[in-house]
Amino acid sequence: MGLSTHVLDTMHGGPAAGMAVALYTTQGDSATLVKRFVLNADGRSDTPLYDNDTLRVGTYRLTFDVAGYFKACGVKLPEPNFLDKVSLDFGVAHTDQHYHVPLLVSPWSYATYRGS
């Protein structure tokens, strides 16, 4: 399976459909954009971000446009927003395994873990 992500909107109790996400490879303080995408109705990308043949050992970053998503949902956010973009930096050590990076998010909090 390679690398995948999934976002759940804990304020509304469902998938974060329509949230914009960016995937980067990282090396030290440097980040290189791999792709931008928008989450589907299930809060997932339409295709794996990487499959096992293209996933490489290394470090990555997923950046989620949390404030943009909640504003599009009609949520009145304070200015400045408490959360704007949430970036998750993570490492891939075993390319023969599936790395799933879920995000549970509200306008005021988030949690992540290595999913299955």
C-alpha positions in Angstrom: 0.0 0.0 0.0 2.9 2.5 0.5 1.7 5.8 2.0 -1.8 7.1 2.6 -3.7 9.6 4.7 -7.1 10.2 6.0 -8.6 13.2 7.9 -11.6 13.1 10.2 -13.3 16.4 11.3 -14.0 15.9 15.0 -16.0 19.1 15.2 -18.7 17.8 12.8 -18.1 14.0 13.3 -17.2 13.0 9.8 -14.6 13.0 7.0 -12.9 16.3 6.1 -14.1 16.2 2.5 -12.5 19.0 0.4 -9.5 19.7 2.7 -6.4 20.7 0.7 -3.2 18.8 1.5 0.4 19.0 0.4 3.0 16.2 0.5 6.7 17.0 0.7 9.9 15.1 1.0 12.2 16.6 3.6 15.9 16.6 4.2 17.0 18.6 7.3 15.3 22.0 7.1 14.6 21.7 3.3 11.3 20.5 1.9 10.5 19.6 -1.7 6.8 19.6 -2.8 5.8 16.3 -4.3 2.1 16.9 -4.9 -1.0 18.9 -3.8 -4.4 17.2 -3.6 -7.9 17.6 -2.2 -9.5 15.0 0.0 -12.4 13.1 -1.4 -15.9 12.6 0.2 -14.3 10.0 2.5 -11.6 12.4 3.7 -8.9 10.5 1.8 -6.8 11.0 -1.3 -8.2 9.3 -4.4 -5.0 7.3 -4.9 -2.2 6.2 -2.6 0.4 9.0 -2.1 3.1 6.5 -2.8 2.8 2.7 -3.6 5.4 0.3 -2.2 7.4 0.5 -5.5 7.8 4.3 -5.3 8.0 4.9 -1.5 11.6 5.5 -0.3 13.2 5.4 3.1 13.4 8.9 4.3 11.5 11.8 5.9 8.3 13.4 4.7 5.8 16.1 5.6 2.1 16.3 5.1 0.6 19.8 5.4 -3.2 20.1 5.9 -5.1 23.4 5.4 -7.2 23.2 8.5 -8.3 26.8 8.7 -9.2 26.9 5.0 -11.3 23.7 5.4 -13.2 25.0 8.5 -13.8 28.4 6.9 -15.2 26.6 3.8 -17.5 24.7 6.1 -18.9 28.0 7.5 -17.2 27.9 10.9 -16.5 31.4 12.2 -12.8 31.3 13.3 -11.0 33.9 15.4 -8.4 36.1 13.7 -5.7 35.0 13.8 -6.8 31.4 13.6 -5.7 29.1 16.4 -4.7 26.4 13.9 -4.0 27.4 10.3 -2.0 24.7 8.5 -1.0 21.6 10.4 2.2 20.0 9.3 3.2 16.5 10.3 6.8 15.4 9.8 7.4 11.7 9.8 9.9 9.1 8.8 9.6 6.0 6.6 12.0 3.2 7.6 10.5 0.2 5.9 9.3 0.5 2.3 7.7 -2.9 2.4 5.2 -1.8 5.1 2.1 0.4 4.8 2.4 3.9 6.3 -1.0 5.4 7.0 -1.0 8.9 8.5 -4.4 9.9 9.8 -5.3 13.3 11.2 -8.2 13.9 13.6 -8.8 17.7 13.7 -11.0 20.5 15.0 -10.4 24.2 14.8 -8.7 24.0 18.2 -6.9 20.6 18.4 -5.5 17.7 16.4 -4.1 14.2 16.9 -2.3 11.8 14.7 -0.8 8.3 14.9 0.6 5.6 12.6 -2.5 3.9 11.3 -2.9 0.6 9.5 
